[in-house]
Amino acid sequence: MFRKSLIAIVIISLFSGSFFVFSAKPSPVNAQELLNVSLPGDPLPEGPDFASLSLGNAWDMSEFFDISQYLNGAGRHPSLTNISVADGVFSARSIGDRYADLASFFPLFKGHTGFMQIGNNLGSIHPVNSQQYDCIYLAMKVNSPTKVIGSDFADVFRVNYSNASTYGVVFEYLYPENAAWPYNPQVSGWRLYKINLSAPAHIYSGVARWQDQPYWTEIQINPTAYKDIDFEVDWVRLTTCSEETQYQAQITWTPDANVNAIWVRPEGTARDILVASDINGSQGSYLLNTKGLAPGSYQVGMGTLSGCCTQWSNGELTINQTPLHQFVFPSPTSGEDFAASLGNAWDMDPSDIDQVYCAQASILDGVLDLNTPYPAAVPASCKGEIGEVDSRVILNMPGTLYNANQYRYLNFELTMQGEYAIPADGMIGRLIWTTPNGCNQVTADIPYEVGRHVYSIDLYDPFNGTPVQALPSGCPIVPWSQTNVVTGIRFDPNENYTGVYVPEMVFSQQFDWISLSKEDRVLQGKPYMIGLNLNKPASQISQIEYFFTTDLANPFQNTVLRYNKQAASPTYGEYTIYLPSLLYTFGLPFEEPVSDVSFLWDTAGIPAGDYYICVRTSDGMNDSTFCSEAPVHVYTP
């Protein structure tokens, strides 16, 4: 992942259980089912996956954030009900049909216009290269009627892709054998669906083809064209359609003319997923392309289109998981924090808050709990220009903030209650700072996601750091990057506007901490500790290579040399696990970060300036490259 500089980011549960594959015995098969299916003895590499390699987080439905962006049209266009993400499965029920409120979810969302672009599943930050990725796979079960009486078509799912200038829509029959009368109502269940986006079997007329545009910024999936249909999704993968040998698994079984399908059962589940339906059972052998399979282990069974299975594998087909990493330092939260540097970090004890307006507030066990009423429940003095609730939190300043523009990142940890995010109706925040001339600078909207997340806003970004308003009237707008002295900090936790377009609701929020952080700094010639968290044990990583760059488009610009005071000459590309943390001063004393892997960078001879750290990680089967969101500032005495 090569992320752009000067962007707002949100670090959201990146290294959750979604990355880890736990070993368990295969689910037992029935006594009459034979264990005659043979599989490759060694794991196969994971196929290239856009979400993993670009976002650092697969669309594996392990967390709500995999599908939460713009869910139900951010409240304005409901299309789903009974929404749940649990046990690695996203499930919901459609509200509308192809005529209105068509069921939709967005693995990749373009971003809210006029809001800060924060959130990992944003195409505005991570567009899809159409020449690099052209196959989409969905492991999905739709309880479709296959063909509704009185309707003229069998049920389909659609994939929509778009950018600022155009869009395209392709579709596939949910149960292809039911696409025309007569159909078999017994054929349903879990399937691995594949659409070749560059050469789809079905595309709507008058729309752009996938390869017509170099990049796409949004992917929307309509899982059904009918209303009141329950569906489940196990994973979505955007990969390539090529069939390289290393991703193909040789499956063999006892020849059986009745066999015409291959099924897989993900380890630790009871889900049998149809993955291949062009099987000649009499041949007893098939070469299975595994790019559409999520990393993990699978029991493999032979059966028919309508059911699984008469033969099973005794062992498991294992797909290796690509090694991924997250930067602990440098990161937006690892540099010096303003309030902490003056002895009173904003870690939510009563001394951190001067005043709260238009919301019920309490502080307990290091958490600021806020409940903001809806507009109809507050006096006129609590309402803003359009009638929204103008809730405000005035932070205690432990001292005047000099050289404010050196503190590049606004960070906070927030739990936002709710079923899904509704930024347009007030699930947003704003930073307001006061300068010695009495002017208040107001940032653009910071959109929230529901749940607990750490948000990091790059105030050097031309949009995020440039106020949309300065008050009172007559005050000039001055970007944060040009601001010197700040005498006051106010944070508006939300702008509740419910009861107009969406039902009235009280916004319940819990803040764990707020910080203003500098970039990490290191004196030229001194060691700097790079810290990473990994999605698998370090013992499974065969190589970690470190680089530094001034251009994120060129991540391998310079090789990082390892600091080794005793060595006659520096070494390259090695890593050290759990180096002592006293070599590094953490920015957040109330939440000291710990990394899985650490590496000391020898900065001797490095010119003064800002440098991003880029790391290539390999386990011998798969590799990935990611660059730090925040740079390291090397300075001279």
N, C-alpha and C positions, 0 to 999 in steps of 0.2 A: 504494500500500500504506500503510495507516494502522496501524502496529503499536502495541500497547499499551505503556504504560510499566510499569516494575517487573516485567519478565519476563526469564527467562533466554533467551539466544539462542545460536545457534551460527552463525558466519560460515563458510560452506563453499563454497570454490571458486566464488563467485557469478559472477565474470566470467571463466568458462572459455571455451573455444572454442565452447560451445553457443550463444553469442549471435551469432557472426560468420558472415556469408554470403560465401563466396569465389566469385569469378567463374571459370567454366570453360566451355569450349565444350560444347554438347550432345553426348551420346553418338551416334555415327554410327548411322544406320538402314540396313537392308538395301537393296540396289539396287532391289528390286522394290517397296519401300515408298515411297509418294509423299509429297512435302513440300507438301501442299495445305491444311493446317489453319492458319487465321488466328486470331490472338489479339489482345487489347488491346495497344496499343503502349506504354502507361505502366503502371508498377507499381500494384497495388491495395493499399489499406490492409489490415493484418492485422486479423482479427476480434478482438473482445475475448476475452481468454483469462485464466481465473482464475489459473492458475499464474504467468503472466507478471506480471499486474497486482497480485496479492496477495502472492505469494511472491517475486517478483523473479527467477524462474528457471523457464523453461518445462519441461514434462515432455517433453523432446525426445530423451531417451535418450542424451544426450551424455556423461553421467557416471553412475556407479553410484548416486549419491545420489538420482537421480530415482525409483528404485524400491527402495532399500535398506531403508527404514523397515519394520520388522517382517517382513522377508523370511524365509520359512520359519518363521513364527511365532516369530521370535527364537530359533530352534533347537529349540523345544519341539514344533512342529507342522510338520515338513518336508512340503512339497508339490511342490518343484521340485528338479531336478538339472541339471547341465551349464549352470549360470548364467553368463552373460557379458553385458557391456555393452561394445561395441566398434564403432567406425565409425558411431556414431549409432544403433545397433540394440541392443535388449535381447532376448536369446534364452535359452530354457531348455527343459526337457523335463518334462512332468507326471509325478508319481510315482503319484498316486491318481486316483480318479474321483469321481462324484457321491455315492458311498456312503461314502467315507472319504478324507481327505487330498486334497480337491479342490484343483487347482492355483490359486494365489492370488498376487497382488501388490497393493501398496497405493500408489497415487499420493499419497493423503492418508491419514495415519495419525492416530488419535485421541490417541496418546501412552501411555506406560507408566504405569499407575496406581501412585502412590506414589513415582515418580521425578521428578526435575526435568524440566520440559517444555522441552526444547531440541531444535532441529532444525527446519529450515525447512518440511518437508512435514508439519507437525503441525496437525491440525484443532482441537486444544485452543487453539492460538494464532491460527490463521487459519481459522475456520469458513467454509463456503460459504453464501452467501446464496442460498436457493433461488428467490427472486423475481428475482434478477439473472442467474443462470446456470441454464440448463435443457436444454442440449444437450451430449452427450458424443460425441466422435469418437475413433476408434482407427484408426490406420494399422497393420494387423496381417496377418500370414500365419500360418495354423495348418495344419499338415500333418495335417488331420483325415481319417479314413476316410469322412467325411460320414454314413455310417450303418453301424454295426458289425453283422455278421451275428449274429442272435440278440438284438439290442437292439431296443427299441421306439421309438427316437427318433433323429433326426439330431442331429449335434453342435451345441451352442450355446455362446455365451459369455454371462457374466452380469456385471451391474454391481450391486454392493451398496452401499447408503448407510445410514448410521446416525448416531445421536447417543446421548446418555446415556439416553434414554427409549424409543427405538423404532428400527425399521429398515425398509428396503424392499429388494426384489430385483426387478430387471427383467432380461429376457434377449432375445437375438436369435439367429436361426439363423446359423451361420457362413457357410453357402452357401445362401441362402434357396431357390434353385431345387431344393435337395436335401432340403427339409423333409418331403417325403412321397414314397412310392414312385409311379412309378419315378423314379429320380434319375440324374443325369449325373455319373459319377465323374471326368470330365475337368475339371469346374469346381472350381478351387481356385487358390490363390495369394494375392498381396497385394491387400487391399481396404481402402478407407476406410469403416469402419462408423460409422453414426450412430444414436444413440438419443435420441429426444425424451423426456426424463425426465418432463416434465409430462404427456405423452400417449403413453406407450409402447405399442407394438403387443402386447407380452407382459409381464405382470406377475403375480407369484405372488399367490394369494388370501390374504387375511388380513394383509397387510403394509401399512405406511404408504405413501402416495403421496408423490412428491417435493415437491409443493406443500403438503402437510399440515403441514410443519414450517418455521419461518422459517430455520433453520440446520441444516446437517449437518456433523459433525466427522470423518467417515471415509468414504472411497471405496475399495472393494475390487473388484478385477477378477478374475474366473475366466475365463481365456482358452479353456478347453476343459472339457468334462464327462467326457472319457475319460482313461485312464491311458496312459503311454508315448507321448505326443504331443508332437512338437517344435513350438515356435511362436516367432515373432519379432514385435517391436513397434517401429515407427519413431517414433511419437509418440502422445500422448494429449492431447486438448484439451477443456477444459470451457468452453463458450461459450454463446451464445444461439441460439434457434431462429428468430428473426425473420430476414427476408430483405431487408435494406436494399439499395438500389441500389448503393451504393459498394462492396459486397463481391461484386458479381456480374460475372462475366467472360463477354463474348459470344464464343462459340466457333463458328466456321463452317468448313465443309469441303465437298468435292465430294460432292453427294448420292449415297448408296449404300444401297440397301435392305438390304444385308447387315450394315451397321453398326448396333449396338445398345448400344454402351458407349463411355465416355470413360475413357482411362487417362492417368496422369501419371508421368513419370520424374524424380525429384529430381535436381538438378544434381550431377554428380560421382559418380553411382551407376548401377548396372544394375538397380535395382528398378523394375518397372512396376506401378503401383498403380491398381486399378480404383476410380474415384471417382464414376461415374454410370452407372446401368444401365437408365434409362427413356428411352433415346434412340430417336428415329425417324430412322434414317439417311437416309431419303429427303428429309427437310426441309432438311438441310444447315446447320442452325443450332440452337444450344442456349445457354441462359443458365445458367451454372454458378455456384452459391453457393460461395464460396471460404472461408467461415469455418472449415471443417474442415481447411484446408490450413495446415501449419506455415509460418512465414516462410521465404522462399528462392525459388529459381527452378526451373521445371519445364518440360520438354519435354512437349507434349501430343500424344496419339495417339488415333486412332479405331480401334475394333476390335469384338470381340464379348465376350460373357460368358466365353467359354472361352479367349480369347487376345487378345494385343495384337501388332501393329496394322497396318493396311493404309494408313493415312495418318498423317503426322506434321506437326507444326509446324516451320517453319524457324527461328523464333525461340523465345522462352521466355515463359511466364507467370510474372511475378514478384510475390510477395507481400511487401510492405514489412515490415520488422521494427520492432516498437514500441521506441522509445528507452527504455532502462532505465538506472538509475544506482545506484551504491553509495556510501555515505558513507565517505570516508577520515577526515575530521575534520569534525564531531565523530563519534567512534565509541567503543566501549568500550575500545579499546586506545590512543587518542590522548591521553589525559590523563596527568598525572604518575604515574610508576610508583614505588612505595615503594622497592624495592631499588635501582633505578637512581638515584634521588634521593640515596641515601647512598653512591653510587660503586661498587656491586657488583651490577649487574643479574643476575637469575637467567637468564642466557643459556647455561647449561649448560657452564661450565668447572669443573674440579675443586673450586675454592673455593666453589662455590654449594651443594654438598651436604655435610652433616655426616655422614649415615649412611643406609644403605639396609638394610632388614631383609627377609628371606624372599624375595629375588629376586637373581638375578645381575645385576650392574650394571657398566657401563663408560662412560666419557666420551671421545669422540673427535670432533674437528672441530666442537665446539659442539653435540653431540647426546648426550643421556643415553639409553643403550640398556639396556633392562630385559628380562629373561626370567624370568617367574614360573612355577614348576612347578605342576602340578595337585596336589590335596590328598593323593593317595596317595604322592606323592614327597617330602613335607616332614615334619619332625618335629612332634609335638603342640604344641610351643611356637610354631609358626608358624600355628596354626589358630585361627579365630574361633569364635563361639558355635555356628554350625551346621556347622562343619567346613570353612569356606572358608579359603583361604590369605590370611593377614593381612599382605600386603606393605605396606611403609611407606617413604616417602622423607622424611627430615628435612632441611628447607631451612636453609641457613646464614642467620642473621639478621645483616645488617650493622649493626644497632642495634635498640633497642627501638622497636616500632611504636606511636607515640603517635597519638591521634585516629584510631584504626583505621577508624572508621565513615566517615571522609572518603574512604576508598579503596573505591569502590563496586563495582568489577568485578574478578572473578577471571578471568584469561585464560591460556590455554596453547595451544601448538601441539603436536599429537600425531599420530603415525602409528600406527594400530592395525592389526596384521596379522590376517588371517583372511578366510574366505570371505564371511561376513556377520556382523552384530552379534548378540551373545547377552547382553544386559544382565542378564537374570535369572540367568545363570550366571557372573556376575562381570565382564563387560566394563563396568565402571563406575569412577568415581573418587569420592573424598570429600575435602573440605577439613576439617582439624582445626586449631583454634587454641587456644593456651594463654594464660590470663590470670594476672596476678600472684598470685592466690590458689591457683594450682595446678590450676584446673579446665580440662578439655579439652572444647571444644564441637565436636560432630560433625555435619556437614551431611547432608542427604538424598543419595541416589544421583545421580550425574551420569552418564547413559547415554552410551556412546560409539557412534560409527559406525566402520566399518572404513575404512581409507585415511587420508590426511593431511588434517587439518582444524584450523582455529583455533576454539576454544571460548571463549565469553564468557558468564559467569554474572553476572547482576545480583543482588548480595547485598542490595539494598534490597527485593527481592521478598519478600513475607511468607512464602512457602513456601521459596524457595531460601536465604534468609538466616536462617531460623529453624532452629537445630539440632534434630535428631531425638533427640539424646542428649547428656547431659553426664556426664563421668566425672572423678573417681570418684563413687561413689554419694553422694548428698547435695548435689552441686553443682547450683545452679539453672541452667535453660536460659535463656540470654541471647542474643537476636538480634544479628546482626552490626551492624545499624543502631543498636544501643544499646551497643555495645562501645567502650571507650575505649582501654585499653592492652593490647597483645598482646606477649607475651614469646617466643612460639615458634610456628612454622608447620610443620605436617606435611601432606603430601599422600599419600593412599593411592592408588596408581596403578591398582589393580584389586583384585578379591576373587575370585580364581579358584575356581570351584565346579564345574569340569567333572569328568566321571567319575561323576556321579550321574544326571542326566537327559540329558546329552549326552556324547559320547565325550571321553575325557581329552585335554587339549591344553595345551601350554605357551603362555602369553600372551607374545607378543613386541611390545614397544612402544618407540617412539623419541620423546622429548620434545625439542623445539628450544628452548623457553623457557617460563617461567611468570612472570606478573606480577600485581600488585595495583595497579589504576589508579584514579585520581580521575576525576571528571567534568572536562571541559575548563573552564578558568576564564579570564575576561577582565575586566579592570578597566573599569568604566563609562567610556565616552568613548574607549577605545582600540579599534583595529580588531581584528576576529577573522576569521581566514581559514577559510572553508568550502571543503572539498575534496571533489570527486566523481570517481569513475571511471565511465566510460561504456561501453556495449556496442557503440558504433559511433563512428567518428571525429567529433570535435567539429565539423568542417567540415560534417557532415551534419545538425547540430542547428540548427534555425531559432530556437528560443527556449528560454531557461531562466529560470524565475521562482522567486524565493526568498522564503520566508515564515518567520516564527517564531511559535510557539504554546505555550501552557501546557496545551492540551487537544488531544490527538491526534485526537479526533473532529471537530475543527474545524481542519484543517490550514492554512487560508488566513486565520487569525485576524489576523495582522499582516504587512505587507510589509517585507522586509529592505531597508534603504537601503544603497547602495554607498558605501563609504568613499572619499572623493575630497577630499583636503585642499586642492587647488587650485581646485576648482569652487565657484562661487558658490552653487549649490544641488545637493542630491544627485540622482542619477539612479536609475531603477528598472529591475529586470529584466534588466540586462546581465550578461555574464560575461566573465572574463578567463582566458586560458589560460596555465598555467605561470608563475604569479607566484613571485617568489623565496621559497624556503623559509625563509630566515633571519628572516622576519617571524613565524615560528611555532616554538614549542618542542615538539618531538615527545616523546611519552611513552615510546617504545621506542627508545633510542639505538642498539641493536644491530640494528634493522630499521626504518630511516627510511622512512616511507610517502611515496609520490609519487602525486599525483593528476593526472587528465587535465584537469580544469577546476577553477579556483579563483576565489573571490569574496570580497572583503573587506567584512565587515559593519561598518557604522558604529554603534557601540553608544551614541553620545551620547544622553542622555535616556532610555535604557532602564532601567526600574526594576530594582533588584537582584532576582535570582531565577533559577530554572531555566527554560530555554526549549529546546524541540525545534525543529530546523530542518526545514522541509518544502520540497520542490522539485518543481515541475511542469516536465517536459521535453517538448518537442515537436519533431518533424522536419517539420511541415507536413502529415503524413498521419495519424500516430498520436501519442498523448501518454500520459504516465503520471505519477503523483504518488506519491512515497515520503517518509516522514518518518524522521529519524535515530533510531537505537536509543538513543542516549545524548544527554542534553541538554547545553547549554552553561550554565555558571553565571556570571551577571553579578554582580559584587560592587562595592561602593563602598569607598573608602579607609577 
